[in-house]
Amino acid sequence: MDFSSSKKTMRISLALADAASFYCAMILLGMILLGSIRENSIAEEPVKGSQFSDRPLR
C-alpha cells in the first residue's frame, strides 16, 4: 500500500494551503490599513461649501 506517499502529499498540500492563507490575510490587512490612511488624509483638504455649517458657533 502507498499510504506514506499519500500522507506526504497531504502534508505538502496542507502546508501550501496554510502559507497561501497567511499571505492572503496579510495582503487583506495591508489593503485595509492603506484604505484607512487614505480616508484620514481627506480631512486635511480645505473646507468647502456645506462643511462650514458643521462648525460649532462661538
C-alpha positions in Angstrom: 0.0 0.0 0.0 1.2 3.5 -0.8 -0.1 5.4 2.3 3.2 7.1 3.1 3.3 9.0 -0.2 -0.3 9.9 0.2 0.3 11.3 3.7 3.3 13.2 2.4 1.4 14.7 -0.4 -1.4 15.7 2.0 1.1 17.3 4.3 2.7 19.3 1.5 -0.8 20.4 0.3 -1.8 21.5 3.8 1.5 23.4 4.2 0.9 25.2 0.9 -2.7 26.0 1.8 -1.6 27.4 5.1 1.1 29.6 3.5 -1.4 30.9 0.9 -3.9 31.6 3.6 -1.4 33.5 5.6 -0.2 35.6 2.7 -3.8 36.4 1.6 -4.6 37.5 5.2 -1.5 39.8 5.2 -2.5 41.3 1.9 -6.0 41.9 3.1 -4.7 43.6 6.3 -2.4 45.8 4.3 -5.2 46.9 2.0 -7.4 47.7 5.0 -4.6 49.8 6.6 -3.9 51.6 3.3 -7.6 52.4 2.9 -7.8 53.8 6.4 -4.7 56.0 5.8 -6.2 57.4 2.6 -9.5 58.1 4.4 -7.8 60.1 7.1 -5.9 62.2 4.5 -9.1 63.6 3.2 -9.6 65.6 6.4 -6.5 67.7 5.5 -8.3 69.2 2.5 -9.6 72.8 2.7 -13.2 73.2 4.0 -15.7 74.0 1.2 -19.4 74.6 0.9 -21.7 73.0 3.4 -18.9 71.9 5.6 -18.9 75.4 7.1 -22.3 74.7 8.7 -20.8 71.8 10.6 -18.5 74.1 12.7 -19.7 75.0 16.2 -20.8 78.5 16.9 -18.7 80.7 19.3 
